[in-house]
């Protein structure tokens, strides 16, 4: 009888171990605990700002990055340059022209593994009606059913017509702008935020 119980327990344990564990797929971004920021030089002094509002769609299974996708729509009017005067200025026609182009958008075209918990992300960035290819290295730190994705990439603001007229002078505002992101992702849901 004990032999039968032991055999049955071993058979059940073997069956349980044979079932593969489902991988976590991150599909939700918490916009309140995430950050999309930018760093540039103004009069050769490093300056940082951020966008306070964005929506996102995400699908990321760390075990299968080739099937991953991401999309971000940024509310340009939510820009925070650190001063109300600066915010008003950059929303104008020579900068973001927010009335005509209220959203900036990033849509991934490929996500590839680049090492343990690291990914090369490429995609299309559209600002002010102009689209450019961009690429970034993103790292993933998993914490249970949540993960933090961090990375950055460089863009030239003049490629998007940001800072036209007298503002094209890189001595006043540098052409290169680093976009930094820190995204808190969680599993479950539709992926739309």
C-alpha positions as CSV (number, residue, x, y, z in Angstrom):
1,X,0.0,0.0,0.0
2,X,2.8,2.4,0.9
3,X,4.6,1.4,-2.3
4,X,1.5,2.2,-4.3
5,X,1.2,5.7,-2.6
6,X,4.8,6.4,-3.2
7,X,4.6,5.4,-6.9
8,X,1.4,7.5,-7.3
9,X,3.1,10.6,-5.7
10,X,6.2,10.2,-7.9
11,X,4.0,9.9,-11.0
12,X,2.0,13.1,-10.1
13,X,5.2,15.0,-9.3
14,X,6.7,14.0,-12.6
15,X,3.6,15.1,-14.5
16,X,3.7,18.5,-12.7
17,X,7.4,19.0,-13.6
18,X,6.8,18.1,-17.2
19,X,4.3,21.0,-17.7
20,X,6.3,24.0,-18.8
21,X,5.9,27.2,-16.8
22,X,4.2,30.0,-18.6
23,X,6.5,32.9,-19.2
24,X,5.5,36.4,-18.0
25,X,4.4,38.7,-20.8
26,X,4.5,42.4,-19.9
27,X,1.6,44.3,-21.5
28,X,0.9,47.3,-19.3
29,X,2.9,50.4,-18.6
30,X,2.1,52.5,-15.5
31,X,2.3,56.1,-16.8
32,X,2.3,57.5,-13.3
33,X,5.4,55.6,-12.3
34,X,7.2,55.8,-15.7
35,X,9.2,58.6,-17.2
36,X,10.0,59.9,-20.7
37,X,12.6,62.6,-20.4
38,X,15.1,64.5,-22.6
39,X,18.5,66.0,-22.0
40,X,20.1,68.6,-24.2
41,X,22.6,71.5,-23.9
42,X,21.4,75.1,-23.8
43,X,24.2,77.7,-24.0
44,X,26.5,74.7,-23.4
45,X,24.8,73.9,-20.0
46,X,23.1,70.4,-19.6
47,X,19.3,70.8,-19.3
48,X,16.7,68.2,-18.7
49,X,12.9,68.1,-19.3
50,X,10.2,65.6,-19.6
51,X,6.8,64.8,-21.0
52,X,4.2,64.2,-18.3
53,X,1.5,62.4,-20.4
54,X,1.6,59.5,-22.8
55,X,-0.3,56.5,-23.8
56,X,1.3,53.1,-24.7
57,X,0.8,49.7,-26.1
58,X,3.3,47.0,-25.1
59,X,3.8,43.3,-25.7
60,X,7.0,41.9,-24.3
61,X,7.8,38.3,-23.4
62,X,11.4,38.3,-22.3
63,X,11.7,34.6,-23.5
64,X,10.6,35.6,-27.0
65,X,11.7,39.1,-27.8
66,X,11.2,38.6,-31.6
67,X,7.4,38.7,-31.0
68,X,7.6,41.9,-28.9
69,X,6.1,45.2,-29.9
70,X,5.8,48.7,-28.4
71,X,4.0,51.9,-29.3
72,X,4.1,55.3,-27.4
73,X,2.0,58.3,-28.2
74,X,3.2,61.4,-26.3
75,X,1.1,64.4,-25.6
76,X,3.4,67.2,-26.7
77,X,1.5,69.8,-24.7
78,X,2.5,67.9,-21.5
79,X,6.1,69.1,-21.9
80,X,7.9,70.2,-18.7
81,X,11.1,72.2,-19.5
82,X,11.4,73.4,-15.9
83,X,9.8,76.8,-16.5
84,X,6.3,77.9,-17.6
85,X,7.9,80.4,-20.1
86,X,10.0,77.7,-21.6
87,X,7.0,75.4,-21.9
88,X,5.0,78.1,-23.8
89,X,7.9,78.8,-26.1
90,X,8.6,75.3,-27.2
91,X,4.9,74.6,-28.0
92,X,5.0,77.4,-30.7
93,X,5.4,77.0,-34.4
94,X,9.2,77.2,-34.5
95,X,9.6,74.4,-32.0
96,X,7.0,71.6,-31.6
97,X,4.1,73.4,-33.3
98,X,1.8,71.6,-30.8
99,X,-1.4,73.0,-32.4
100,X,-0.7,71.4,-35.7
101,X,1.2,68.3,-34.3
102,X,-0.2,67.6,-30.8
103,X,1.4,64.1,-30.6
104,X,4.8,62.6,-31.0
105,X,4.9,58.9,-31.6
106,X,7.3,55.9,-31.4
107,X,6.4,52.6,-33.0
108,X,8.8,49.7,-32.7
109,X,9.8,47.8,-35.9
110,X,12.1,45.1,-34.2
111,X,13.1,44.1,-30.8
112,X,16.1,41.7,-30.4
113,X,17.9,40.1,-27.5
114,X,21.2,41.8,-26.9
115,X,22.4,39.8,-23.9
116,X,21.0,38.8,-20.5
117,X,18.0,41.1,-19.9
118,X,19.1,43.6,-22.6
119,X,17.4,44.3,-25.9
120,X,18.1,46.3,-29.0
121,X,14.9,48.2,-30.0
122,X,14.5,49.8,-33.4
123,X,11.5,51.8,-34.6
124,X,10.0,54.9,-36.2
125,X,9.9,58.2,-34.2
126,X,7.5,60.8,-35.5
127,X,7.7,64.4,-34.3
128,X,6.2,67.4,-35.9
129,X,5.1,65.3,-38.9
130,X,8.6,64.1,-39.7
131,X,9.6,60.4,-39.2
132,X,13.1,59.1,-38.5
133,X,14.5,55.6,-37.7
134,X,15.8,55.3,-34.2
135,X,17.4,52.6,-32.1
136,X,18.0,52.1,-28.4
137,X,19.5,49.6,-26.0
138,X,17.0,48.8,-23.3
139,X,17.6,46.8,-20.1
140,X,15.0,44.9,-18.2
141,X,14.9,44.3,-14.4
142,X,12.2,41.9,-13.3
143,X,10.5,42.1,-9.9
144,X,7.8,39.5,-9.7
145,X,4.9,40.4,-12.0
146,X,6.5,43.8,-12.7
147,X,9.6,44.9,-14.6
148,X,11.5,48.1,-15.1
149,X,12.6,48.9,-18.7
150,X,15.3,51.6,-19.0
151,X,17.3,53.0,-21.9
152,X,18.1,56.0,-24.1
153,X,18.7,57.1,-27.6
154,X,20.0,60.1,-29.4
155,X,18.1,62.3,-31.9
156,X,19.0,65.5,-33.8
157,X,16.3,68.0,-33.1
158,X,16.8,69.8,-36.4
159,X,16.0,66.5,-38.3
160,X,12.4,67.0,-37.0
161,X,12.3,70.8,-37.5
162,X,12.4,71.4,-33.8
163,X,13.9,74.9,-33.2
164,X,13.6,76.6,-36.6
165,X,14.7,80.1,-37.6
166,X,17.2,81.7,-35.2
167,X,16.9,78.6,-33.0
168,X,18.8,76.4,-35.5
169,X,22.1,77.8,-34.1
170,X,23.6,74.9,-32.1
171,X,25.5,77.4,-29.9
172,X,22.2,78.4,-28.4
173,X,20.5,75.0,-28.2
174,X,22.6,71.9,-29.2
175,X,21.3,69.8,-32.1
176,X,21.7,66.5,-30.2
177,X,19.0,65.5,-27.7
178,X,19.1,62.4,-25.6
179,X,15.8,60.8,-25.0
180,X,15.7,58.7,-21.8
181,X,13.0,56.4,-20.7
182,X,12.2,54.4,-17.5
183,X,9.1,52.4,-17.8
184,X,7.3,50.4,-15.1
185,X,5.6,47.4,-16.9
186,X,3.3,44.7,-15.5
187,X,1.9,41.5,-16.7
188,X,-1.8,41.1,-17.8
189,X,-4.3,43.3,-19.4
190,X,-4.7,44.3,-23.0
191,X,-1.5,46.2,-23.4
192,X,-3.2,49.5,-24.1
193,X,-2.9,52.4,-21.7
